């Protein structure tokens, strides 16, 4: 029975180098692989308002070579060693990670430390990656039906520019980026004291510590990066907007609400409310809209978890000729019901089992553990929160879910984005 | 601290061996082959019940029945309505789903190990007692019609549809999409007939990976699957994959598209071909990742695209090789040109020993990473079963990769990368794209996004 099952906590070691780099070691010898992650405390929220897209462009630059690693060498070294790797940029941070056969730990540390200390920022690299980023923007956003909706609704939820603008940025700002801008960005943000390094998997801790000190220890720290303000008023920035999408085959809509930050009691409760509302075939909205009223082709919902004010969304692609406002009415009715009665005992049991299932699954992947530990280390300065997270979620009561749905979702304080198929110009 | 240690990549530590043990195998009294891989690392179990019947086994004029049958298994059984099934599964924090592919139909499940009995009960329920309620079939058909329209707004689908048609001709691997008339043909009677014919224990394998005890598993399966009747495995006899004589260009016009989706393809090999390992290594060199030739050329050097790759799809009966990239409109012609340069190069120049070793080191090195999670391990074990690979396939995979020579790679390139007959498919703005690319082939066809031919030269 799940109630008596306890997932054993991870045994973590943590230390900070002289230059401020925070390190977390999570040893697990089950499979001879090791995952590394370096998380830098810079995301789109740190960007200047005339340099949107910079944090993400910079992420691309980080794969273009450093003092001892040739251009695109990072990809090649990792692949030759039998590893996988990637990097991502969000509003909150930029992360770089790789999973390698365990005996290639030194290679991973060498690559990450070399680019942290000596990234090769040249006009040629910048021009080349700028083009790749522009194609990425086209691929994921401009050339996809509904590709823009997440960025559009974020601008409706958040008033503060830091929170509201898109991570991919604008083509104009990307074009205006100079080599000097990129070098400055590197100096300010890509400093050891502005980062965390996490290792998960099969390694000898004493050997790992020695290697980490050797590769990272002599990288100089930098002055603290500029403070930013991500404060938001309670109100969303805009209640309604319509977007004409030339690529959308059907209309769609997205409703968004502003929520308190990740880790707060409120956010946890709303995250679980989302599971009840839209997660899975037994969820309330799936049963009501996809099955009961049979009025939508697709239903979706998700949270946007941030260190500051965050958000939660529900959206749908209605079937042709359906009354779209009636569909939205159904959604708000379900929210109202949840705000009055809260989740049922059956739904609470579902939540408990889903949370346990998620935690067990995460546990088996060194990469997943690495990434979650890095978040807790970077955002909260406390990777041990990883071990407390499951219980923290399991302790959320039906009443807390009800209260927070009532306060944050059952309200006119929300943003509605309507997507309308637009005809191509002749 | 001497910075010289940074000048070269550091030496690796001592390697730690990794082996996947052979699983336990048995056959139930009803003829079902059962494979069990016990692993107590975490209280998690993955289940796959796969049948050797797929979309290709449908009758020639009826498409969509196998996939409909699979998807509707969870929409109503003798003891559970669709909603009750969803609630029961999700209340356990578990997943249960079924789908069909070209060659197989699979039921997948995963759960915490506390719930293994319940999962077996629900598996047997959906396999033995689906009811295909009329209202669910009706909803499925209506949703499918809308989803078919939705598909046509997706450039990768449009490109894939044309490539499949051009490469596979009359072979059933060419069917990647349904027509509205196919949807209308999905009836309860046909679904039940499809179910009876396809979901038979003697043409299937059940794989269970994770925190289970084999004796208990066998006991539960015997009990829950008691009375499951055998049937006849489908006979597979299809038209040949066509032999192409020349290159062709096919454009799907998507006016206003800001990128061109390029797919360049020719037929390849089936999964059991003796050329598999040389072709695998060849494909790794040519386009299988971020340090491959086409990626380094089209993205890292030229900046044409976010990603350019080649993919080898080796199925049960046949296969294909496809090069893909999404590039900005005005470099569509140049991108195709660069692809053909890379095709010529891998055919005419024997790959150097460094590059060969790099490709092999990736494929062998990444092996434990593929098996790290239970789902990853399940996929590896399942593929061995589905394709009838040798018993020791997973235990000898790495040595087979390492044994491939440069000469074999070149032979594989000459056999499976055939620029003179490739199908070039581009989804994009025809007005700006056609003039850039009509030099690459003697014929050009233009289709609209509904799949209708608009123009042919």
Interface residues (C-beta under 8 A of the other chain):
Chain A: X1 X2 X5 X30 X31 X32 X33 X67 X68 X71 X72 X75 X76 X77 X79 X80 X81 X82 X83 X84 X99 X100 X101 X102 X103 X104 X105 X106 X107 X109 X110 X113 X114 X127 X128 X129 X130 X131 X132 X133 X134 X135 X136 X138 X139 X142 X143 X145 X202 X207 X214 X215 X217 X218 X246 X247 X248 X249 X250 X280 X281 X282 X286 X287 X291 X294 X297 X317 X319 X320 X346 X349 X350 X352 X353 X354 X355 X356 X357 X358 X360 X361 X363 X364 X365 X366 X424 X425
Chain B: X1 X3 X5 X6 X7 X8 X9 X10 X11 X12 X13 X14 X15 X16 X17 X18 X41 X42 X43 X44 X82 X83 X86 X87 X89 X90 X91 X92 X93 X94 X111 X112 X114 X139 X142 X143 X146 X147 X149 X150 X152 X153 X154 X155 X255 X256 X257 X258 X259 X289 X290 X291 X296 X299 X300 X301 X303 X304 X305 X306 X326 X327 X328 X357 X358 X361 X362 X363 X364 X365 X366 X367 X368 X369 X371 X372 X373 X374
